[in-house]
Amino acid sequence: RKARIVCLSNTFLVSGSPASLLKDDISPYFVHCHQGYWVSLSQIAALEKDEFILLDGTRIPISRTLPTEARARYFDRYQT
């Protein structure tokens, strides 16, 4: 099983699931929003009804089973 990691400057294919790659020290910076998507919170520009819009304009879906967690993680980053 391969995971595709899309970064600002490059794309990588790695072995393993995203959950196994996101260790405890970096997992707070990512949100699981769909079965196939984990998104860096710092790259989210906006939240629409059922998707995140990234800084580059990419639209990432939010699944019907994860909306509460995804939305909470998005709004938590603005609370201090």
N, C-alpha and C positions, 0 to 999 in steps of 0.2 A: 504494500500500500504506500502510495506516495502522496505527499502534501505539497501544494504549490504555495510558496511564500512570495508575496508581491511586496517589494519594498519601494521606496521612492526612486532608487537608482537602478534596481536590478530585480530579477525574478529568479527564484531558486526552487528546485525540486529536491525534496528530502524524504527519507524514509520515516515512517511513523505518523501517528495522528497528531493533529494540532494540540489536543489536550495533553499528550505526552511531551510535546515540545515546549509548551508554556509552563515552565516551572513556577513554583510559588513566588519567587522573587520578581518575575515579570508578569505573571498572570493578572495582577491588579490593573495593568495598563491595557488589557484587551477585554473585549466583550464577545461572548458567543451569541450570535444573533440569528443563526440559521444552521441547519445541519452541516452545511458545507462551508460556513463562513465564521471566522473569528476576525474582529476588526480592532485595530489600535484606536483607543479612545481619542488620542491626539489628532487623528486624521479625520474625525467626523466633524463636518461643517454644520450639518442640520439633521433634524429628525422629522420625517414626514409620517403619515399615517402608518405605513407598513414597510418603511425602508429608511436606511441611513443614507445621507448624501455626503460623500467624502469631499475633501478639499479640492480634489482634481475633477470633481463632477461625477465620479462613478457612483452608481446607485447600488446599494447592497440590501437585499431583502431581509426582512425580519419575519421569521416563521410564526405561524399561528400558535406554536407550542412554547415559544420563548419571548413573547412581547413584554411581559411584566418585568422579567429580569433585564432584558436589553434596555428598556426605557429607564428603569431604575438606575442602572449603571451609567447611562448617558447623563441623567439629571444629577446624580451624585457627584459628578466631577465639577459641577458648578457650586456646590455647597462648600463653605469653609468653616 
